[in-house]
């Protein structure tokens, strides 16, 4: 029972951490909000995560596109060695409406192809 509680706490903590990662961008600009990839133990891509936008931002638009980039596995993960390879990913970008200044938010979920796991994120954005 303690293990289940710890796992639930860890999942909640990682979601809260991601939700409070505020981004800043100049009005009229574009910024990458996040990117996600999925690889096997040998660093081979095993499909691209699916991104579903859950709430439209007020002062801009979200662009989801395939890109290549570096993953960010923690050092203890057996896939950490994949962090040095530029691999296919799904990228989430926020494009501000020219002239908009203030705070916005992007809320989305990511579905990983290898496990079917769903993670939800809400990212605040400061448009200057």
Rosetta silent file (secondary structure, phi, psi, omega in degrees, C-alpha in Angstrom):
SEQUENCE: XXXXXXXXXXXXXXXXXXXXXXXXXXXXXXXXXXXXXXXXXXXXXXXXXXXXXXXXXXXXXXXXXXXXXXXXXXXXXXXXXXXXXXXXXXXXXXXXXXXXXXXXXXXXXXXXXXXXXXXXXXXXXXXX
SCORE:     score description
SCORE:     0.000 S_00000001
   1 L     0.000  -37.836  178.706    0.000    0.000    0.000 S_00000001
   2 H   -64.006  -37.513  179.527    2.888    2.374    0.771 S_00000001
   3 H   -64.209  -42.742  178.918    4.346    1.686   -2.692 S_00000001
   4 H   -62.340  -42.842  177.711    1.060    2.586   -4.400 S_00000001
   5 H   -61.778  -41.211  178.889    0.888    5.802   -2.383 S_00000001
   6 H   -64.806  -43.317  179.322    4.473    6.666   -3.329 S_00000001
   7 H   -62.231  -44.862  178.517    3.800    6.012   -7.032 S_00000001
   8 H   -61.503  -41.442  177.818    0.671    8.181   -6.932 S_00000001
   9 H   -62.910  -44.270 -179.332    2.637   10.947   -5.182 S_00000001
  10 H   -62.223  -43.785  179.207    5.456   10.713   -7.754 S_00000001
  11 H   -63.413  -45.026  178.880    3.008   10.928  -10.687 S_00000001
  12 H   -61.855  -41.725 -179.599    1.247   13.912   -9.105 S_00000001
  13 H   -63.042  -43.140 -178.776    4.574   15.613   -8.419 S_00000001
  14 H   -66.603  -34.900  178.320    5.767   15.213  -12.018 S_00000001
  15 H   -68.415  -43.589  179.445    2.472   16.631  -13.325 S_00000001
  16 H   -63.513  -42.143  179.463    2.628   19.619  -10.964 S_00000001
  17 H   -59.658  -45.902 -179.780    6.245   20.285  -11.923 S_00000001
  18 H   -65.797  -37.434 -176.937    5.360   20.290  -15.620 S_00000001
  19 H   -67.925  -25.047 -177.882    2.285   22.449  -15.017 S_00000001
  20 L   -99.005   11.089  179.332    4.358   25.159  -13.332 S_00000001
  21 L   -84.730   81.263 -176.996    7.032   25.381  -16.023 S_00000001
  22 L   -68.642  143.869  177.197    6.044   28.852  -17.253 S_00000001
  23 E  -114.702  155.815  176.682    7.274   29.989  -20.661 S_00000001
  24 E  -130.786  142.370 -178.280    7.813   33.539  -21.936 S_00000001
  25 E  -150.262  149.239  176.308    7.649   34.785  -25.525 S_00000001
  26 L   -75.742  145.965  178.372    7.579   38.137  -27.324 S_00000001
  27 L   -55.630  132.823 -178.120    4.270   39.197  -28.866 S_00000001
  28 L    88.508   -6.249 -177.239    4.060   37.888  -32.430 S_00000001
  29 L   -94.650  176.283  177.294    6.671   35.199  -31.716 S_00000001
  30 E  -126.251  143.777  179.355    6.662   31.424  -31.520 S_00000001
  31 E  -138.905  144.410  174.523    8.027   29.227  -28.739 S_00000001
  32 E   -80.326  125.339  178.960    8.361   25.480  -28.276 S_00000001
  33 E   -83.446  -45.083 -178.103    6.269   24.434  -25.302 S_00000001
  34 E  -167.401  166.464  171.941    7.399   20.806  -25.189 S_00000001
  35 E  -147.776  147.456 -175.092    8.435   17.836  -27.290 S_00000001
  36 E  -137.470  139.515  176.146    7.961   14.119  -26.717 S_00000001
  37 L  -134.087  169.332  179.773    9.466   10.996  -28.241 S_00000001
  38 L  -141.947  121.457 -177.156    9.215    7.286  -27.637 S_00000001
  39 E  -132.249  158.241  175.100   12.123    4.857  -28.031 S_00000001
  40 L   -87.253 -175.474 -177.437   12.927    1.263  -27.122 S_00000001
  41 L   -62.203  -24.627 -179.778   15.891    0.130  -24.995 S_00000001
  42 L   -94.311   11.830  178.286   18.176    0.243  -28.067 S_00000001
  43 L    71.493   20.043  175.599   17.176    3.888  -28.811 S_00000001
  44 L   -87.969  133.271  178.328   15.088    2.949  -31.858 S_00000001
  45 E   -60.287  138.982  179.058   11.950    5.098  -32.339 S_00000001
  46 L  -124.147   38.150  179.424    8.755    3.146  -31.645 S_00000001
  47 L   109.052  157.910  179.931    6.181    5.619  -32.888 S_00000001
  48 L   -98.288  138.674  175.159    5.364    9.223  -32.217 S_00000001
  49 L   -62.221  147.615  176.211    3.268   10.337  -29.259 S_00000001
  50 E   -94.458  136.467  178.819   -0.162   11.749  -30.076 S_00000001
  51 E  -115.331  128.305  175.279   -0.982   15.239  -28.775 S_00000001
  52 E  -116.978  124.803  177.362   -4.557   16.356  -28.134 S_00000001
  53 E   -77.988  124.280 -176.664   -5.228   20.009  -27.377 S_00000001
  54 E   -96.160  -25.579  178.686   -7.662   20.193  -24.432 S_00000001
  55 E  -147.879  129.406  179.023   -8.163   23.966  -24.270 S_00000001
  56 L   -70.445  137.608  175.049   -7.510   26.595  -26.922 S_00000001
  57 L   -70.773  156.815 -177.753   -5.182   29.416  -25.839 S_00000001
  58 L   -80.832  -44.016 -171.163   -6.659   32.932  -25.757 S_00000001
  59 L  -109.164   29.205  179.941   -3.889   34.993  -27.359 S_00000001
  60 E   179.387 -167.613  179.471   -2.418   32.646  -29.925 S_00000001
  61 E  -130.320  156.067  176.335   -2.545   29.241  -31.593 S_00000001
  62 E  -103.035  134.438  176.275   -0.937   25.879  -30.914 S_00000001
  63 E  -117.682  126.154  177.324    1.010   24.135  -33.662 S_00000001
  64 E  -112.825  125.686 -178.531    1.797   20.416  -33.306 S_00000001
  65 E  -148.269  157.719  175.698    4.383   19.030  -35.698 S_00000001
  66 E   -77.091  139.199 -178.747    6.889   16.240  -36.173 S_00000001
  67 E  -149.396  176.105  173.277   10.457   17.276  -35.498 S_00000001
  68 E  -118.084  138.378 -179.023   13.856   15.842  -34.567 S_00000001
  69 E  -167.654 -175.697 -177.996   15.408   16.593  -31.213 S_00000001
  70 E   -97.282  137.580  176.192   17.065   15.281  -28.082 S_00000001
  71 L   -81.673  171.900 -175.614   15.189   13.318  -25.438 S_00000001
  72 L  -138.154   60.161  176.904   15.631   13.998  -21.739 S_00000001
  73 L   -74.197  144.171  176.218   15.605   10.720  -19.787 S_00000001
  74 L   -66.542  156.944 -175.096   16.915   10.937  -16.201 S_00000001
  75 L   -57.481  -31.878 -178.445   20.372    9.447  -15.588 S_00000001
  76 L   -75.591  -15.854 -178.376   18.964    6.412  -13.748 S_00000001
  77 L   -77.312  137.475 -179.404   16.798    5.409  -16.740 S_00000001
  78 L   -63.010  -17.919  178.810   18.263    2.718  -19.017 S_00000001
  79 L   -91.243    5.570 -179.087   17.298    4.918  -21.981 S_00000001
  80 H   -58.313  -30.542  179.027   19.421    7.855  -20.757 S_00000001
  81 H   -65.522  -19.094  177.520   22.048    6.964  -23.368 S_00000001
  82 H   -71.633  -16.339 -177.801   19.422    7.881  -26.013 S_00000001
  83 H   -62.459  -18.204 -178.286   19.673   11.521  -24.860 S_00000001
  84 H   -89.973   -1.376 -177.709   22.737   12.012  -27.092 S_00000001
  85 L  -107.487  139.933  175.467   20.852   11.110  -30.289 S_00000001
  86 E   -84.883  113.019 -171.451   18.660   13.426  -32.339 S_00000001
  87 E  -123.380  160.448  177.523   15.437   11.413  -32.684 S_00000001
  88 E   -62.319  140.095 -179.919   11.915   11.890  -34.102 S_00000001
  89 E  -145.444  164.286  168.667    9.557   13.672  -31.734 S_00000001
  90 E  -100.668  121.658 -179.127    6.175   15.342  -31.595 S_00000001
  91 E  -105.789  142.490  177.137    6.680   19.047  -30.868 S_00000001
  92 E  -115.039  121.327 -176.959    4.126   21.450  -29.379 S_00000001
  93 E  -121.650  148.911  176.645    4.608   25.117  -30.292 S_00000001
  94 E  -117.060  123.363  177.957    2.730   28.271  -29.293 S_00000001
  95 E  -110.012  118.505 -178.875    2.420   31.115  -31.826 S_00000001
  96 E   -77.373  154.835  172.453    1.214   34.410  -30.337 S_00000001
  97 L   -79.362  128.227  179.038   -1.201   36.715  -32.075 S_00000001
  98 L   -54.851  133.337  179.844    0.689   39.910  -33.033 S_00000001
  99 L    92.907  -14.966  177.980   -0.224   42.709  -30.610 S_00000001
 100 L   -77.737  133.015  174.889   -1.382   40.369  -27.832 S_00000001
 101 L  -134.930  137.016  178.806    0.290   40.998  -24.456 S_00000001
 102 E   140.944 -156.507 -177.611   -0.518   39.233  -21.214 S_00000001
 103 E  -107.227  142.702  178.226   -0.863   35.729  -19.870 S_00000001
 104 E  -137.340  176.051 -179.768   -2.076   32.696  -21.778 S_00000001
 105 E  -150.222  141.534  175.801   -2.185   28.977  -21.177 S_00000001
 106 E  -117.021  124.240  179.429   -1.824   25.819  -23.262 S_00000001
 107 E  -121.285  124.975 -176.003   -3.518   22.662  -21.970 S_00000001
 108 E  -150.343  165.410  173.373   -2.919   19.359  -23.745 S_00000001
 109 E  -123.842  151.116 -179.890   -2.566   15.630  -23.268 S_00000001
 110 E  -121.605  129.992  177.567    0.091   13.308  -24.662 S_00000001
 111 E  -112.889  119.956 -176.740   -0.577    9.647  -25.459 S_00000001
 112 L   -87.853  132.188 -173.839    2.553    7.498  -25.718 S_00000001
 113 L   -69.638  -27.523 -175.870    2.469    4.749  -28.382 S_00000001
 114 L   -77.450  -32.930 -175.721    4.525    2.170  -26.476 S_00000001
 115 L  -119.316  -17.899 -174.295    2.429    2.076  -23.289 S_00000001
 116 L    77.590    4.432 -179.786   -0.768    3.969  -24.095 S_00000001
 117 L   -62.882  139.542  179.035   -0.001    6.128  -21.065 S_00000001
 118 E  -114.284  128.155  175.084   -1.738    9.511  -21.053 S_00000001
 119 E  -122.543  137.496  179.468   -0.144   12.570  -19.436 S_00000001
 120 E  -110.368  141.982 -178.455   -1.853   15.933  -19.141 S_00000001
 121 E  -134.268  145.562  172.236   -0.075   19.269  -19.048 S_00000001
 122 E  -132.722  112.946 -173.206   -1.131   22.858  -18.481 S_00000001
 123 E  -113.461  115.867  175.874    1.603   25.345  -19.337 S_00000001
 124 E   -75.084  145.054 -178.079    1.278   29.057  -18.458 S_00000001
 125 E  -131.387  131.279  174.661    2.758   31.507  -20.966 S_00000001
 126 E  -100.521  117.633  179.484    3.761   35.121  -20.458 S_00000001
 127 E  -103.057  119.616 -174.474    3.456   37.091  -23.718 S_00000001
 128 L  -111.069    0.000    0.000    5.504   40.301  -23.588 S_00000001
